[in-house]
Amino acid sequence: MSDNSNTEEFYKKLKLQLEESTTWPSEYLYKFIVKTDANNIEKLESLFNDAGAVIHTTKSKNGKYTSVSINLIMKDPDAVIAKYIEVSNTNEGVLSL
C-alpha cells in the first residue's frame, strides 16, 4: 500500500472518530514535533496565528526538538483534517502527534 493510501485511510479514520466523539464546533488540540529551529517553528505557528490559536512550545531535554501544542476552535472534522494537510504540505520534517 502506498503512503498516499495510508494517509487517506488515516484521515478517514480520524474524521469518523472526531464525528463520533465531539460536538462541533469545538476546541481541538494539535500537537507537533519539529527540529528546534526558529524558522521551522515560526513557519508552523504562522499557519495558525490568523485563527486565534493558543500556541505553546516546549524544547526537548537536549534542545534538539521542540513540541508545539496548538489549541484552536474548529468548525468540523473536515476543517481539522484540512489544517493537518496544510501543515504537511508546507512544512517538511513536522511530525504530527
N, C-alpha and C positions, 0 to 999 in steps of 0.2 A: 504494500500500500504506500502511495506517495505521501510526502509531507503535507501536500495540499489537501489530500483526502483526510488525513489525520486531523488537520486544522479545522476543516469543515465539520467533521464529526464532533470535535471538541466543542465548537461553538454551538452546534445544535443541542448537545447535551447541556451545556451551560444555560442556554436560553430556556430549555424545559425546566431546569432546576430553579432558575430565577422566577419563572412564571408561577411555579407551584409553591414557592416559599416566601414570596414577597408581594405586598400590595404596592402598586405603582401609582404615582411617582414615589420614589423612596431614596434614602441616602444609601450610597454604595461606597465601599472601601476598596480602592485599588491598591495593590502592593507590587512594587517593582524592585529589582536589584540591578544596579548599574556599577560599572567601574567608576571609582572616585575620580572624577574629572569635572571641573566647574562647567565646561561646555556641555558635557553629556547630561548633567543634572538640570542645567538651565533649559536645554532643549526639551527635555521631558516635561518639566514644570510649565513651560510655555504653552503646551497643548491643553493645559487645564486652567491656566490663570484667568482666562476670559469668562469662565463659567462660575466664578465664585468658590472655587475649591479651597479646602483647608489642606495644606501640604506640610508634612513633617519629614525630615530627613535624619537618618542616623548612620554614622560611619561604622564599619565593622571594626573589630578589635585591632586588626593590623592596619586599618585605614585604606585598604586596597579597594574595598567595595562600599557602596552606600545604599541603604534601604530607603526607598521613597514611598511613603504612605499618603494616599490622596483620598480625602472624603469629599463626596460631591453628590448633590441631588440629581438623580437621573430620572427621565420620564418613563422609561420602559426598558425591558431586557435588550431590545434592538439597539437602543442608544448606548447601553453598557458595552455591548459587543462591538459596535462601531468605533468606540473610543479605543478598545483593545487593538482593533485592526489599524486604526490611525497610528497608535504608538508603534506597533510592529513594522509599519510601512515607512515610518520616518526616523526611527531611532534604532541603529544597529547595536547589538550587544545588550539589549534590555531583556531581562528575564522577568516574566510576569508570574506572580505567585497566586 
